[in-house]
Amino acid sequence: MKHYDLIVLGTGGVGSAALYHAARRGLRCLGLDRFPPAHDRGSSHGESRLIRLSYFEHADYVPLLQRSYVLWDQLDPTLLHRSGVAYFGPSDSEIIEGVLASARQHQLAVDVLRGNAMPQFSPPDGFTALYEADAGWLPVERCVLAHLEQAAAAGAEHRWGESVVDWQATDRRVSVTTDLGRYGADALVVAGGAWSSRLLQTLELPLTVQRKHMHWFPCDDPRHQSGFFFELPHGQFYGFPAMNGRLKVAEHSGGEVVSNPLAASTAPDSVDSQRIEAFVRQHLPGVGSERLGHQTCFYTRTPDDHFIVDRYPGNDNVAFAAGLSGHGFKFAAVLGEMLVDLATGETPAFDYGFLGLSRFKR
């Protein structure tokens, strides 16, 4: 049984970052995954993910985001595209109140838009419109591949096509059994995405996996250069700058609960498609109505939609991230760094108490 300093289970967005940070520290490390690099069976695919500093979900995420910005630029300065994000919603909506609260607490630059400042969008009458110039988007598959490639260049091993059967840990050693072999290590990071409940089953985490849909529509309108987020009475919708004649849009709310991610359909859902088509027609003038592409991905959600990041109870050499709830990829770089800290006995530089497991174990 080959022995490593650290093993990472799952090499999607967060796991690939953990493998990179471990290798950069000179650790002998191994990444294991059922699927090939930058695959389309989990949560880290589909061309793009938004990244934004004025975080409406919780102001305590902002320091982690500021570190993520630094880490993405260090990994590859061409990854983070600061194209801006526009926010639209009622003045008392979660998005508008949350963005402004985070901006005030952390002195972030957010502009209130007046009149028809961005005519490429058509919000309902009376909506508040905000714009964050430092927000933007990340090319999701390229980010995963960059972490894996630079991890390998720093000496990491990456084995895919292996399914984890079991893992066990003491306070000094970890063993991992796959369908192809066994591996030992001093420490373990678990970043299982939609498979977290199985990989961390003794914790009985309160996780729900949802199938989500991403859509692409034709757009040659040169005004569509920024990302966007709408909070409407019937749901939250978001999208990206137009690229190569296409614009990506999706619904953040809703979703179909799935019990087995391996068996989940990748086909479009008629209700979701109708909602997206209506959103495009009503709020995105200049975007065509004929859908050009579609993909599915997973949200693994907690009851409060905040991440779980912590050490495994009783095993301080095991750290995990789970339940990223559909807004975690932008944090992948810093979460990978934090997980390696936690698994190797270091203290992360950022407060992660609000993400701890204990909030569900009271």
Secondary structure, 3 states (H helix, E strand, C coil): CEEEEEEEECCCHHHHHHHHHHHHCCCCEEEEECCCCCCCCCCCCCCCEEECCCCCCCHHHHHHHHHHHHHHHHHCCCCCECCCEEEEECCCCHHHHHHHHHHHHHCCCCEECCCCCCCCCCCCCCCEEEEECCCEEECHHHHHHHHHHHHHHCCCEEEECCCEEEEEECCCCEEEEECCCEEEEEEEEECCHHHHHHHCHHHCCCCEEEEEEEEEEEECCCCCCCEEEEEECCEEEEECCCECCEEEEEECCCCEECCCHHHCCCCCCHHHHHHHHHHHHHHCCCECCCCCEEEEEEEEECCCCCCEEEEECCEEEEEEEECCCCCCHHHHHHHHHHHHHHHCCCCCCCCCHHHCHHHHCC
